[in-house]
Amino acid sequence: MLYGSYQRPLDFHDYVPETDIIIRSAAELYEAGIRLKKSFTDSLHDIRFRHGVLKLPAMCVDDTTEHVLLNLIAFELLHVGAGNDVTAYAFFMNSIIRSARDVALLSSQGIILNLIGSDEAVVDLFHSISKDAVLEPDGVITSVQRQVNAHCQKPWNTWRANIIRNYFRSPTSFINFVAATIVLVMTIVQTVYAIVSFHTGQDKNS
């Protein structure tokens, strides 16, 4: 662990938990139309959201990652002036990484380079290092999470996420969706044709 002059640890009650900073998983964000991209820098505080794009710093996850991050989190906890960047990063990543599917998605975008084996191992790593981490209510990460949540709650994005979740996760669901769409279109066409034919017949009888 890293040692130095001791300061009072930040207590859980120094923070105010709010429901609007509970963010969805990476896969759920993707379903809601949010694009995940690698940040221009590798700085852990370089997490930004703008115009539907969530940018995250690239992270190489190897056998030393857990040890290094835990040391840095402890350092931030014990030194008031050290900031909260690493703690906030760990909290955020644990929030959006809930399954191997999330890790696979982040890896496909170059955000995570997994050198420890399975995607499940990455899930366990972030869960382990952030289980006692909390966010500052006025921090940058909190602001990003609120922006992301506001984007996801827009009607169009909610509808899009529901469609993808219910109809595009498996070939069978997709086929059913296409079939239902074709039936709906044919029904509309038949209805329009019947209405037009009815009015045309009335005009001829006038």
C-alpha positions in Angstrom: 0.0 0.0 0.0 1.0 3.6 -0.4 1.7 5.5 2.9 2.0 9.1 3.8 0.7 11.7 6.3 -2.6 10.5 7.6 -5.8 12.4 7.0 -9.3 11.6 8.2 -10.8 9.1 5.7 -13.8 10.3 3.8 -16.8 8.9 5.4 -19.7 7.4 3.5 -22.0 10.1 4.9 -19.9 12.8 3.3 -21.7 11.8 0.1 -25.3 12.0 -0.9 -26.4 9.0 -3.0 -28.9 10.0 -5.7 -30.9 7.7 -8.0 -30.1 9.8 -11.1 -26.4 8.9 -10.9 -27.1 5.1 -11.2 -25.9 4.5 -14.7 -26.8 1.6 -17.0 -24.4 -1.1 -18.1 -22.3 -0.6 -21.3 -24.5 -3.0 -23.3 -27.6 -1.2 -22.2 -26.1 2.2 -23.1 -25.3 0.8 -26.5 -28.8 -0.4 -27.0 -30.1 3.1 -26.1 -28.0 4.5 -29.0 -25.0 5.7 -27.1 -21.7 5.2 -28.9 -18.7 4.1 -26.9 -15.4 5.5 -28.0 -11.8 5.6 -26.7 -10.7 8.9 -25.3 -7.8 10.8 -26.9 -5.8 10.4 -23.7 -5.2 7.6 -21.2 -5.9 9.8 -18.2 -8.4 8.1 -15.9 -10.4 11.3 -15.4 -10.9 11.8 -19.2 -14.4 10.5 -19.2 -16.8 12.6 -21.2 -20.2 12.5 -22.8 -21.3 14.7 -25.7 -23.8 14.4 -28.5 -24.6 10.7 -27.7 -20.9 9.7 -27.5 -19.4 8.4 -24.3 -15.6 8.6 -24.4 -13.5 6.5 -22.0 -9.8 6.2 -21.4 -8.1 3.0 -22.7 -7.1 0.6 -19.9 -4.8 -2.4 -20.2 -6.1 -4.9 -17.6 -3.3 -7.3 -16.6 -2.1 -9.1 -13.4 -0.9 -5.8 -11.9 -4.0 -3.7 -12.5 -5.9 -4.6 -9.3 -2.9 -4.0 -7.1 -2.1 -0.7 -8.7 -5.6 0.7 -8.6 -6.2 -0.4 -5.0 -3.0 1.4 -4.0 -4.1 4.6 -5.8 -7.6 4.4 -4.3 -6.1 4.0 -0.8 -3.8 7.0 -1.4 -6.7 9.2 -2.5 -8.7 8.1 0.6 -5.9 8.9 3.0 -4.8 12.2 1.5 -7.4 14.9 1.2 -5.6 16.9 -1.5 -5.0 13.8 -3.7 -8.2 14.1 -5.5 -10.8 11.4 -6.4 -9.9 10.6 -10.0 -9.0 6.9 -9.6 -11.8 6.2 -7.1 -14.3 7.8 -9.5 -12.9 5.9 -12.4 -13.2 2.5 -10.6 -16.7 3.3 -9.5 -17.8 4.3 -13.0 -16.3 1.3 -14.7 -17.8 -1.1 -12.1 -21.2 0.6 -12.8 -21.1 0.0 -16.6 -19.3 -3.4 -16.4 -21.9 -5.9 -15.0 -21.3 -8.9 -17.2 -18.9 -10.4 -19.7 -21.0 -8.9 -22.5 -20.1 -5.4 -21.3 -16.4 -6.3 -21.2 -16.6 -7.7 -24.7 -18.3 -4.5 -26.0 -15.7 -2.3 -24.4 -12.9 -4.5 -25.7 -14.3 -4.2 -29.3 -14.0 -0.5 -29.0 -10.4 -0.5 -27.8 -11.4 0.8 -24.4 -10.3 -2.4 -22.5 -7.3 -4.6 -23.4 -7.9 -7.8 -21.5 -4.7 -9.6 -20.6 -5.9 -11.5 -17.6 -8.0 -14.1 -19.5 -11.8 -14.3 -19.4 -14.1 -11.4 -19.6 -15.7 -12.5 -16.4 -12.3 -12.0 -14.7 -12.4 -8.3 -15.7 -16.0 -8.0 -14.2 -14.8 -9.5 -10.9 -11.7 -7.2 -10.9 -13.7 -4.0 -11.1 -16.3 -5.2 -8.7 -13.6 -6.1 -6.2 -11.7 -2.8 -6.3 -14.7 -0.5 -6.2 -17.0 -2.3 -3.7 -16.3 0.4 -1.1 -15.9 3.3 -3.5 -18.4 6.2 -3.5 -18.8 9.3 -5.8 -18.5 12.9 -4.8 -22.0 14.5 -5.5 -20.4 17.4 -7.4 -17.7 15.5 -9.2 -17.1 15.2 -13.0 -18.1 11.6 -13.1 -21.4 12.3 -11.4 -22.1 15.0 -14.0 -21.3 12.6 -16.8 -23.7 10.0 -15.4 -26.5 12.5 -15.1 -26.0 13.5 -18.8 -26.0 9.9 -19.9 -29.1 9.1 -17.9 -30.9 12.1 -19.4 -30.0 11.0 -22.9 -31.2 7.4 -22.2 -34.6 8.7 -20.8 -35.5 10.5 -24.0 -38.6 8.8 -25.6 -36.9 7.9 -28.8 -33.9 6.3 -27.1 -36.1 4.4 -24.7 -38.1 3.0 -27.6 -34.9 2.1 -29.5 -33.5 0.3 -26.5 -36.7 -1.7 -26.0 -36.8 -2.7 -29.7 -33.2 -3.9 -29.7 -33.5 -5.7 -26.3 -36.7 -7.5 -27.3 -36.2 -8.2 -31.0 -32.6 -8.1 -32.0 -30.7 -10.2 -29.5 -31.3 -13.5 -31.2 -32.0 -14.5 -34.8 -35.4 -15.9 -33.9 -36.5 -12.6 -32.3 -35.3 -10.7 -35.3 -37.2 -13.0 -37.7 -40.4 -12.6 -35.6 -39.9 -8.8 -35.6 -39.5 -8.7 -39.4 -42.5 -11.0 -39.9 -44.6 -8.8 -37.6 -43.5 -5.7 -39.4 -44.4 -7.2 -42.8 -47.9 -8.2 -41.5 -48.4 -4.7 -40.1 -47.4 -3.0 -43.4 -49.6 -5.4 -45.4 -52.5 -4.6 -43.0 -52.0 -0.9 -43.5 -51.8 -1.2 -47.3 -55.0 -3.3 -47.4 -56.8 -0.8 -45.2 -55.8 2.1 -47.3 -56.8 0.2 -50.5 -60.2 -0.6 -49.0 -60.8 3.0 -48.0 -59.7 4.3 -51.4 -61.9 1.7 -53.2 -64.9 2.6 -51.0 -64.6 6.3 -51.8 -64.0 5.6 -55.5 -67.2 3.5 -55.6 -69.2 6.3 -53.9 -67.9 8.8 -56.4 -69.0 6.6 -59.3 -72.5 6.2 -57.8 -72.9 9.9 -57.3 
